[in-house]
Amino acid sequence: MSSVNRGAAAAMVSQEPAGGSVHEFSFSEEDFRHLTRLAYEYAGIALADNKRNLVYSRVSRRLRALRMNSFSEYREFLASDGREVESFINSISTNHTKFFREEHHFHHFRSHVVLPFAQSGGRNVGGRLRIWSAGCSSGEEPYTIAVVMKREIRDFTGCDVRILATDIDTDVLSKAARGEFSGSAVDEIPKPYHSFFKTEENNGAVDKVVMEKDVKALITFRRLNLMGPWPFHGKFDAIFCRNVMIYFDAPTKSTLVERFTQQLKPGGWLFIGHSESLIGSHPGLQLVGRTIYQRTAA
Ligand SMILES: C[S@@+](CC[C@H](N)C(=O)[O-])C[C@H]1O[C@@H](n2cnc3c(N)ncnc32)[C@H](O)[C@@H]1O
């Protein structure tokens, strides 16, 4: 194809409407390929061809914020300013989450990790518990883990209990660290846990759910790209990586599961999302429940 024809083909793609409307910015096949390649290489996020409209609409917000006129201008900016890749990834990541999502994981976590710790005064694990929420989004998952622990372990004196909550997206991490959620979040929280959340009311309706200080104190929020190095000293008693690997392809997922396995203590637990069952062999991991895996002793 001549360069003139290639330009015409690109222009045709740019006219291809999202949901039948005319695009505000021209968006060529090359723009799409370039951005999806970057998302894959940087964050492991695999965006198939049917995600074209999603990429367009999410990254368009970035163009508007930067007052840019075209995707090619944005691509030049991405290439010239190394910090923009972070905002780009923030714009394309999918952050849907909720409190007590896939609740049976928390029942298992309570009975296999929290209760043995509470009943032995922490002596079963030398007083030390490390939990990792990998891909924690806006914090509902680590806060759920924290309240499940708080409800059973009333006194943390002399214990070393930490939840590490990481995500690649700095926008959701800021929200998570604030610990404030819309009033509707209260509907996601089972009644026995209501007392661990502070609510603010407006006209008789719950307007805001605010995390208590002592619950927040159990969690450390950090930016971490799962594709990069993991700067951990010790191993984890449990890792929650739920509804994250759904965005990765099979080889990426397989490498990641291998790394999670190495990062777990023998007997430790890996919780993954309901739609993410692990296909293929994963030496060192045993399936023990619906999307729950345990690190074998060896
Ligand atoms: C759908 S949310 C899942 C939140 C929570 N785990 C849950 O199940 O409700 C997926 C999260 O994974 C994060 N994510 C995607 N790729 C990542 C990567 N390479 N490293 C770290 N986090 C990533 C996204 O930013 C997003 O917040």
The ligand as an SDF file (V2000), in Angstrom:
LIG
                    3D

 27 29  0  0  0  0  0  0  0  0999 V2000
  -10.9080   -4.8380   38.2280 C   0  0  0  0  0  0  0  0  0  0  0  0
   -9.7260   -4.2340   39.3730 S   0  0  0  0  0  0  0  0  0  0  0  0
   -9.7970   -5.4910   40.6060 C   0  0  0  0  0  0  0  0  0  0  0  0
   -9.8880   -4.9400   42.0120 C   0  0  0  0  0  0  0  0  0  0  0  0
  -10.0160   -5.9810   43.1230 C   0  0  0  0  0  0  0  0  0  0  0  0
   -8.8940   -6.8710   43.1540 N   0  0  0  0  0  0  0  0  0  0  0  0
  -11.2950   -6.7580   43.0020 C   0  0  0  0  0  0  0  0  0  0  0  0
  -11.2900   -7.9440   42.6530 O   0  0  0  0  0  0  0  0  0  0  0  0
  -12.3660   -6.1680   43.2180 O   0  0  0  0  0  0  0  0  0  0  0  0
   -8.1930   -4.5780   38.5290 C   0  0  0  0  0  0  0  0  0  0  0  0
   -7.0250   -3.7410   39.0380 C   0  0  0  0  0  0  0  0  0  0  0  0
   -5.8090   -4.2750   38.5290 O   0  0  0  0  0  0  0  0  0  0  0  0
   -4.9210   -3.2040   38.3130 C   0  0  0  0  0  0  0  0  0  0  0  0
   -3.8380   -3.6120   37.3890 N   0  0  0  0  0  0  0  0  0  0  0  0
   -3.9060   -3.8700   36.0730 C   0  0  0  0  0  0  0  0  0  0  0  0
   -2.6980   -4.1510   35.5750 N   0  0  0  0  0  0  0  0  0  0  0  0
   -1.8240   -4.0800   36.6070 C   0  0  0  0  0  0  0  0  0  0  0  0
   -0.4170   -4.2680   36.7300 C   0  0  0  0  0  0  0  0  0  0  0  0
    0.3520   -4.5880   35.6810 N   0  0  0  0  0  0  0  0  0  0  0  0
    0.1430   -4.1050   37.9490 N   0  0  0  0  0  0  0  0  0  0  0  0
   -0.6160   -3.7770   39.0240 C   0  0  0  0  0  0  0  0  0  0  0  0
   -1.9490   -3.5860   38.9740 N   0  0  0  0  0  0  0  0  0  0  0  0
   -2.5530   -3.7370   37.7710 C   0  0  0  0  0  0  0  0  0  0  0  0
   -5.8150   -2.1030   37.7540 C   0  0  0  0  0  0  0  0  0  0  0  0
   -5.2420   -0.8240   37.8840 O   0  0  0  0  0  0  0  0  0  0  0  0
   -7.0890   -2.2950   38.5710 C   0  0  0  0  0  0  0  0  0  0  0  0
   -7.1750   -1.4120   39.6490 O   0  0  0  0  0  0  0  0  0  0  0  0
  1  2  1  0
  2  3  1  0
  2 10  1  0
  3  4  1  0
  4  5  1  0
  5  6  1  0
  5  7  1  0
  7  8  2  0
  7  9  1  0
 10 11  1  0
 11 12  1  0
 11 26  1  0
 12 13  1  0
 13 14  1  0
 13 24  1  0
 14 15  1  0
 14 23  1  0
 15 16  2  0
 16 17  1  0
 17 18  1  0
 17 23  2  0
 18 19  1  0
 18 20  2  0
 20 21  1  0
 21 22  2  0
 22 23  1  0
 24 25  1  0
 24 26  1  0
 26 27  1  0
M  CHG  2   2   1   9  -1
M  END
$$$$
